[in-house]
């Protein structure tokens, strides 16, 4: 063992360069050509390699120091090499024939070791175990969803499609399944972490046919190769563990904002810094997805895209244009109080309601629909519903009536793009149904309502409502609505003003039906009247069209035969 200086090699003509990262620590074991530190020249980031194998004794530089070719950056204790020792002994005993013979025999042994070590690789191709990193699959456009439950532990054996973790989107929880069967090596996330598509979930050992036998065959040559490999393997394992401890799994591939710590260094190359300057991105706000947290061009682009998306969607809750916030008094001065954090669903719903109310000029049109005949027909279908295992409620009739009205008055089936000054006209009719659940209001979406019959709509609406109450809705089942129906008929009330679910432009509120006297031209008749409240975006819909819409709904519900025309 001998002490050796670590010097800066030829830098390709560069003069002084800055040390931007130390890749090893004092006491670490390294191999020849392992990177010791990273410097940044005018045009690139360069890793300085170790001159040999050994143990780092001392590092004489720190991040931010300037170095040049030939400077000593540290010292290391070089480890003895069997080939090197043999060379020295050969050079020192050239006159001794008796000692030279065994030295010559060592070379075939080393070749044999190399051949032995190279044999396991082709064997693994024939079906041995392999390590897979499981990534978060597409989440139907959702980002930064929190992990609410870890369903597996390290060492568990799982099958393909077994649930790995449970995440909670804005309005539902969903399980992420495993794409492989195998053994869990390491879980890379924890409860409370936020995940996006492509993030790392866990490491999994996937076994092929005769995987156990193959592993034993693969391990056998390594056991025969001698004890000299054990320290090296342990050093690699130790170094890997350190890296994993220092670097938790990235949460959203560079688009996550992390508040900069005082004096924190940004690890990024010149090209990345130039791109950030051109785009106006603050590198201290970007989490790098590269090795050791290095910021890549993709990280900068992903960050800029995420910021633009948030700005366009108005993800942050604003108090409104020039509207002052409400300052709360100290309620404890009036009596005992208790504080609790909002649930994620409550916070998201509050933000969406406030955004819609502030951005959409609301107007509400009221109408009473005569559903006497419709209710008589609905009740007459009770026996047929029992045979089908489906309960016929007023909702399928409302869905069909609204689908017909949306087709006849397409100005209600649009969204407004105020930035581009465009009207987006939808050629499909998907309707959301608001469901009251113990966890808050949820709105699953029934697709292609205009193409489905009453029984099909009854079955699908009941299924989606139950999934909403069980928090089993998938994100795709709550997206794409053109219009929403919200009903308080089972509770009570005569009318209310529902808030438009932007970017939709209208929502229908349904209150409790009641028997009322209706003049038929000669006398009053008792009729079952259903109160309807249509809120609409006055930028897209004018008052006359709103009156036509509710009047048409009244006609369709008053004579359900017209739904067949």
C-alpha positions in Angstrom: 0.0 0.0 0.0 1.4 3.4 -0.9 0.2 7.0 -0.7 -0.5 8.7 -4.0 -1.5 12.3 -5.0 -4.6 12.9 -7.0 -3.8 15.5 -9.6 -5.9 17.4 -12.2 -5.3 15.8 -15.6 -5.1 17.6 -19.0 -8.2 19.8 -19.3 -8.1 20.1 -23.1 -6.6 23.6 -23.0 -8.9 25.1 -20.4 -7.2 27.2 -17.7 -8.8 27.5 -14.3 -12.0 25.6 -13.9 -14.5 25.6 -11.0 -15.2 22.5 -8.8 -19.0 22.1 -8.9 -19.3 18.8 -7.2 -17.4 16.4 -5.0 -18.3 12.8 -5.8 -16.4 11.0 -3.1 -15.7 11.6 0.6 -12.6 10.9 2.8 -12.5 7.2 3.6 -14.4 6.1 0.5 -12.9 3.2 -1.5 -12.7 3.8 -5.3 -11.6 1.9 -8.4 -9.4 3.1 -11.2 -11.2 5.7 -13.4 -14.0 6.2 -10.8 -15.0 9.9 -10.9 -13.6 11.9 -8.0 -15.1 15.3 -8.6 -16.8 17.4 -11.3 -15.5 20.6 -12.7 -17.2 23.0 -15.1 -15.4 24.5 -18.1 -16.7 27.1 -20.4 -18.4 24.5 -22.6 -19.0 21.4 -20.6 -19.0 19.6 -17.2 -16.1 17.2 -16.8 -15.6 14.4 -14.2 -12.0 13.9 -13.0 -11.2 10.2 -12.7 -9.2 8.4 -10.0 -5.7 7.6 -11.1 -6.0 4.1 -9.5 -7.8 1.9 -7.1 -7.6 2.6 -3.4 -9.0 4.6 -0.4 -9.4 8.3 -0.3 -7.3 9.8 2.5 -7.8 13.5 2.0 -9.5 16.0 -0.3 -7.8 19.3 -0.5 -10.5 21.2 -2.5 -14.1 22.1 -1.9 -17.0 23.0 -4.1 -16.4 26.5 -5.6 -12.6 26.2 -5.7 -10.7 27.0 -8.9 -8.2 24.3 -10.1 -6.0 23.9 -13.2 -4.0 21.1 -14.8 -1.5 19.6 -12.4 -3.1 20.9 -9.1 -3.3 18.4 -6.3 -6.9 17.8 -5.3 -6.4 15.1 -2.7 -4.4 12.0 -1.7 -5.3 8.4 -1.7 -3.9 5.1 -0.4 -3.3 3.0 -3.5 -4.3 -0.7 -3.0 -1.9 -3.5 -4.0 -2.6 -5.2 -7.3 -1.7 -8.8 -7.8 -0.5 -8.1 -11.3 1.5 -5.1 -10.0 3.1 -7.1 -7.2 4.0 -9.8 -9.6 5.6 -7.3 -11.9 7.6 -5.9 -9.0 8.8 -9.3 -7.9 9.7 -10.3 -11.4 11.8 -7.2 -11.8 13.5 -7.8 -8.5 14.3 -11.5 -9.1 15.3 -11.7 -12.7 18.3 -13.9 -11.7 16.3 -16.4 -9.8 14.9 -19.1 -12.2 13.1 -20.9 -9.4 10.9 -18.0 -8.5 10.1 -17.0 -12.1 8.2 -20.2 -12.9 5.3 -19.8 -10.4 4.9 -16.2 -11.4 4.3 -17.3 -15.0 1.6 -19.6 -13.8 -0.4 -16.7 -12.2 -1.3 -15.2 -15.6 -3.3 -18.1 -16.8 -5.2 -18.1 -13.5 -6.1 -14.4 -13.9 -7.3 -15.1 -17.4 -9.3 -18.0 -16.1 -10.9 -15.7 -13.5 -11.8 -13.2 -16.1 -13.4 -15.9 -18.3 -15.2 -17.2 -15.2 -16.5 -13.8 -14.3 -17.7 -13.2 -17.9 -19.7 -16.4 -18.1 -22.7 -15.4 -15.9 -23.8 -12.6 -18.3 -25.0 -14.9 -21.1 -26.7 -17.2 -18.6 -28.9 -14.4 -17.4 -30.2 -13.9 -20.9 -31.6 -17.5 -20.8 -34.2 -16.7 -18.2 -32.6 -15.8 -14.8 -33.9 -13.1 -12.4 -33.6 -9.5 -13.2 -34.2 -6.2 -11.4 -37.0 -3.9 -12.6 -37.8 -0.4 -11.5 -41.5 0.1 -11.5 -42.6 3.6 -12.7 -45.9 5.4 -12.1 -48.2 4.7 -15.2 -50.2 7.4 -16.9 -52.7 9.0 -14.5 -55.1 10.5 -17.1 -53.5 13.9 -16.9 -53.3 14.1 -13.1 -50.0 15.3 -11.6 -48.6 15.5 -8.1 -51.1 13.1 -6.6 -50.4 12.2 -2.9 -49.6 8.6 -1.8 -52.2 7.8 0.9 -51.3 4.1 1.4 -48.3 1.8 0.7 -49.7 -1.7 0.0 -46.5 -3.7 -0.1 -43.3 -4.0 2.0 -39.7 -4.8 1.2 -39.3 -8.6 0.9 -43.0 -9.2 -0.2 -43.6 -11.5 -3.1 -46.3 -10.1 -5.4 -48.1 -11.0 -8.6 -48.7 -8.9 -11.7 -51.5 -6.4 -11.2 -51.3 -6.6 -7.4 -51.8 -3.1 -5.9 -48.5 -1.4 -5.0 -49.7 2.0 -3.6 -52.9 3.9 -3.3 -53.0 7.5 -4.4 -55.7 10.2 -4.1 -56.6 12.4 -7.0 -58.7 15.5 -6.7 -61.9 13.5 -6.3 -61.1 9.8 -5.9 -58.5 7.3 -4.7 -57.0 4.8 -7.1 -54.6 1.9 -6.8 -51.4 1.6 -8.9 -50.9 -2.0 -10.0 -47.6 -3.9 -10.5 -46.7 -4.5 -14.1 -44.6 -7.6 -13.1 -44.7 -10.4 -10.6 -41.7 -10.8 -8.3 -40.1 -9.8 -5.0 -40.1 -6.3 -3.7 -36.5 -5.2 -3.2 -36.9 -1.5 -2.2 -39.9 0.8 -1.8 -38.9 4.2 -3.2 -41.9 6.3 -2.0 -43.5 7.0 1.4 -47.0 8.0 2.5 -47.5 11.7 1.7 -45.1 11.8 -1.3 -46.6 13.3 -4.4 -46.3 11.3 -7.6 -46.6 12.0 -11.3 -46.4 9.9 -14.4 -42.9 8.3 -14.8 -41.8 8.7 -11.2 -40.1 5.7 -9.6 -42.2 3.6 -7.2 -40.1 0.6 -6.2 -37.5 -1.9 -7.2 -38.6 -5.4 -8.0 -36.7 -8.6 -8.6 -38.5 -10.4 -11.4 -37.7 -14.1 -11.7 -37.9 -16.0 -15.0 -38.1 -19.8 -15.5 -35.8 -21.7 -13.2 -34.8 -18.3 -11.8 -33.6 -19.7 -8.4 -31.4 -22.4 -10.0 -30.0 -19.8 -12.4 -29.1 -17.5 -9.5 -27.2 -20.3 -7.8 -25.3 -21.0 -11.0 -24.6 -17.3 -11.4 -23.3 -17.0 -7.8 -21.1 -20.1 -8.0 -18.3 -18.6 -10.2 -18.3 -15.4 -8.1 -17.7 -17.5 -5.0 -14.8 -19.3 -6.6 -13.2 -16.1 -7.9 -11.6 -15.4 -4.5 -12.1 -13.3 -1.4 -10.4 -10.3 -3.1 -13.8 -9.4 -4.7 -15.7 -9.2 -1.4 -14.3 -5.8 -0.2 -15.0 -4.4 -3.7 -18.6 -5.6 -3.7 -19.1 -4.3 -0.2 -17.6 -0.9 -1.1 -19.9 -0.7 -4.1 -22.9 -1.6 -2.0 -21.9 0.9 0.6 -21.5 3.6 -2.0 -24.9 2.7 -3.5 -26.6 2.9 -0.1 -25.1 6.3 0.5 -26.4 7.6 -2.8 -29.8 6.2 -2.1 -29.9 7.8 1.3 -28.8 11.1 -0.1 -31.1 11.0 -3.1 -34.8 10.1 -2.6 -36.7 9.2 -5.6 -37.6 12.3 -7.7 -41.2 13.2 -7.4 -42.0 14.7 -10.8 -39.1 14.6 -13.1 -37.7 18.1 -12.7 -41.0 20.0 -12.6 -41.2 20.1 -8.8 -40.4 23.4 -7.1 -38.1 23.0 -4.1 -37.3 26.1 -2.0 -33.6 26.7 -2.3 -31.6 26.4 0.9 -29.2 29.2 1.8 -25.9 28.9 -0.1 -27.1 25.9 -2.1 -25.2 25.2 -5.3 -26.9 24.5 -8.6 -25.5 21.5 -10.5 -26.0 22.3 -14.2 -23.8 22.5 -17.3 -23.3 25.7 -19.4 -25.8 24.6 -22.0 -28.5 24.1 -19.4 -27.7 27.4 -17.7 -28.0 29.2 -21.1 -31.3 27.5 -21.8 -32.6 28.6 -18.4 -31.5 32.2 -19.0 -33.3 32.2 -22.4 -36.5 30.9 -20.9 -36.3 33.0 -17.7 -36.2 29.9 -15.5 -34.7 30.1 -12.0 -32.5 27.1 -11.6 -32.7 27.2 -7.8 -36.4 26.3 -8.2 -35.8 23.2 -10.3 -35.2 19.7 -9.0 -32.7 17.9 -11.3 -33.4 14.3 -12.5 -29.9 13.7 -13.6 -27.1 11.8 -11.7 -26.5 13.3 -8.2 -29.5 15.7 -8.8 -27.9 17.4 -11.8 -30.3 19.6 -13.7 -30.8 18.6 -17.4 -32.4 20.4 -20.3 -35.5 18.2 -20.0 -35.8 19.3 -16.3 -35.8 23.0 -17.4 -38.3 22.4 -20.1 -40.6 20.4 -17.9 -40.5 23.1 -15.2 -41.4 25.8 -17.7 -44.2 23.7 -19.1 -45.6 23.0 -15.6 -45.5 26.7 -14.7 -47.3 27.7 -17.9 -49.9 25.0 -17.3 -50.5 26.2 -13.7 -50.8 29.7 -14.9 -53.3 28.8 -17.7 -55.4 26.6 -15.5 -55.3 29.1 -12.6 -54.3 26.3 -10.2 -53.5 28.7 -7.3 -56.5 30.1 -5.4 -56.7 33.8 -6.1 -58.9 36.2 -4.2 -59.9 37.8 -7.4 -58.9 40.8 -9.4 -58.4 43.5 -6.8 -60.7 41.7 -4.3 -59.3 41.9 -0.8 -59.2 38.7 1.2 -61.4 38.2 4.3 -59.4 38.8 7.5 -60.5 36.4 10.2 -60.8 37.5 13.9 -59.4 35.5 16.8 -62.5 33.3 17.3 -61.1 32.0 20.6 -62.0 35.3 22.3 -65.7 34.4 21.9 -65.5 30.9 23.2 -63.9 27.4 22.7 -62.9 26.5 19.2 -61.3 23.5 17.5 -59.2 23.6 14.3 -58.7 20.9 11.8 -57.0 20.7 8.4 -59.1 20.7 5.3 -59.2 17.4 3.5 -57.6 17.4 0.0 -61.0 17.0 -1.6 -62.5 19.9 0.4 -59.5 22.2 -0.5 -59.7 21.3 -4.2 -63.5 21.8 -4.3 -63.2 25.2 -2.5 -60.5 26.3 -5.0 -62.6 25.2 -8.0 -65.8 26.8 -6.7 -64.0 30.1 -6.1 -62.3 30.1 -9.5 -65.6 29.4 -11.3 -67.5 32.0 -9.3 -64.9 34.7 -10.0 -64.4 33.9 -13.7 -67.9 33.1 -14.8 -70.7 35.7 -15.0 -73.5 33.6 -13.6 -77.2 33.9 -14.4 -79.9 31.4 -13.2 -83.1 30.6 -15.1 -85.9 28.9 -13.2 -88.7 26.7 -14.6 -91.2 24.2 -13.3 -91.7 20.9 -15.3 -94.9 18.9 -15.1 -93.7 15.3 -14.5 -97.0 13.8 -13.5 -97.2 11.4 -16.5 -93.4 10.7 -16.4 -93.7 9.6 -12.7 -96.6 7.4 -13.5 -94.7 5.7 -16.3 -91.6 5.4 -14.1 -93.4 3.7 -11.3 -95.1 1.3 -13.8 -91.6 0.0 -14.6 -90.9 -1.2 -11.1 -91.5 -4.9 -11.9 -89.4 -4.7 -15.0 -86.6 -3.0 -13.1 -86.6 -5.8 -10.4 -86.2 -8.4 -13.2 -83.2 -6.4 -14.7 -81.8 -5.7 -11.3 -81.9 -2.0 -12.0 -83.9 0.7 -10.2 -85.5 3.3 -12.5 -85.1 6.8 -11.0 -86.0 10.2 -12.4 -82.3 10.8 -13.3 -82.3 8.8 -16.6 -85.2 10.8 -17.8 -83.4 14.1 -16.9 -80.3 12.8 -18.7 -82.1 12.0 -21.9 -84.0 15.3 -21.8 -80.8 17.3 -21.3 -79.0 15.4 -24.1 -81.8 16.2 -26.4 -81.8 19.9 -25.4 -78.0 20.1 -25.8 -78.3 18.7 -29.3 -81.0 21.2 -30.3 -79.3 24.2 -28.6 -75.6 23.5 -29.2 -74.6 26.9 -27.8 -74.8 25.1 -24.4 -72.4 22.4 -25.5 -69.3 24.7 -25.8 -66.3 25.9 -23.8 -64.7 29.3 -24.2 -61.0 29.9 -24.7 -60.7 33.6 -23.7 -57.0 33.7 -24.3 -57.3 32.7 -28.0 -60.8 34.3 -28.3 -62.2 30.9 -29.5 -65.4 29.0 -29.0 -64.8 25.2 -28.7 -67.9 23.4 -30.0 -68.1 19.8 -28.8 -69.5 17.1 -31.1 -70.2 14.7 -28.2 -72.6 14.7 -25.3 -71.1 13.6 -22.0 -73.0 14.7 -18.8 -71.7 14.8 -15.3 -73.9 13.9 -12.3 -73.2 15.4 -8.9 -73.1 12.7 -6.2 -73.2 13.6 -2.5 -70.7 11.3 -0.6 -69.4 11.3 3.0 -66.1 12.6 1.6 -67.7 15.5 -0.3 -69.2 16.3 -3.7 -68.0 14.1 -6.6 -69.0 14.4 -10.2 -68.7 11.2 -12.3 -69.4 11.5 -16.1 -71.7 9.5 -18.2 -70.5 9.4 -21.8 -72.5 9.5 -25.0 -75.8 10.0 -23.2 -77.6 10.7 -26.5 -76.7 7.2 -27.7 -78.0 5.2 -24.7 -81.4 4.1 -23.5 -83.2 4.7 -20.2 -82.3 1.3 -18.7 -78.6 1.6 -19.7 -78.5 5.1 -18.2 -80.1 3.9 -15.0 -77.6 1.1 -14.6 -74.6 3.2 -15.4 -75.6 6.2 -13.2 -76.2 3.8 -10.2 -72.9 2.1 -10.7 -70.9 5.4 -10.9 -72.7 6.8 -7.9 -71.8 3.8 -5.8 -68.1 4.0 -7.0 -68.1 7.6 -6.0 -69.3 6.8 -2.5 -66.7 4.1 -2.2 -64.0 6.4 -3.6 -63.3 4.0 -6.4 -63.8 6.3 -9.3 -60.9 6.5 -11.8 -59.8 10.0 -13.0 -61.0 9.2 -16.5 -64.5 8.6 -15.1 -64.6 12.2 -13.8 -63.4 14.0 -17.0 -64.9 15.2 -20.2 -68.3 16.5 -19.2 -70.1 19.0 -21.4 -72.9 19.7 -18.9 -73.7 18.8 -15.3 -76.9 17.8 -13.4 -77.0 18.4 -9.6 -80.1 17.3 -7.7 -81.3 18.1 -4.2 -84.7 16.5 -4.9 -84.1 13.8 -2.3 -83.5 16.3 0.4 -85.8 19.3 -0.2 -85.9 22.9 -1.3 -87.8 24.7 -4.0 -85.0 26.3 -6.0 -81.2 27.2 -5.7 -78.4 28.7 -7.8 -75.8 26.0 -8.7 -72.3 27.2 -9.7 -71.2 26.4 -13.2 -68.5 23.8 -13.4 -66.1 25.6 -15.6 -65.0 25.1 -18.4 -68.6 24.0 -19.0 -71.0 26.8 -19.6 -74.2 25.5 -17.9 -75.4 23.4 -15.0 -78.9 22.2 -14.2 -80.1 22.2 -10.6 -83.1 19.9 -9.6 -85.1 20.5 -6.5 -87.9 18.5 -4.8 -91.0 17.8 -6.8 -94.3 18.9 -5.2 -98.0 18.7 -6.1 -99.4 22.0 -7.2 -102.7 23.3 -8.6 -102.3 24.0 -12.3 -105.0 25.7 -14.4 -105.9 23.7 -17.5 -108.1 26.3 -19.0 -111.3 25.4 -17.2 -110.2 24.3 -13.7 -107.3 23.6 -11.5 -105.7 20.2 -11.7 -103.3 18.7 -9.2 -100.0 18.2 -11.0 -96.6 17.0 -9.8 -94.2 19.9 -10.6 -90.4 19.6 -10.6 -88.4 22.8 -10.0 -85.5 23.3 -12.4 -82.7 25.9 -11.9 -80.4 26.4 -14.9 -77.2 28.4 -14.1 -75.3 29.5 -17.2 -72.2 31.5 -18.3 -73.6 34.7 -19.7 -70.5 35.1 -21.9 -71.6 32.0 -23.9 -75.3 31.9 -23.5 -77.8 34.8 -23.6 -81.1 34.9 -21.6 -83.4 34.1 -24.4 -81.5 30.8 -25.2 -81.6 29.9 -21.5 -85.4 30.4 -21.4 -85.7 28.2 -24.6 -83.5 25.5 -22.9 -85.6 25.2 -19.7 -88.8 25.5 -21.7 -87.7 22.6 -23.9 -86.8 20.5 -20.8 -90.3 21.2 -19.5 -91.9 19.9 -22.7 -89.7 16.8 -22.9 -90.3 15.8 -19.3 -94.0 16.7 -19.6 -94.4 14.2 -22.4 -91.7 11.6 -22.5 -92.8 10.3 -25.8 -91.1 13.3 -27.4 -87.8 11.9 -26.2 -88.2 9.2 -28.9 -88.7 11.7 -31.7 
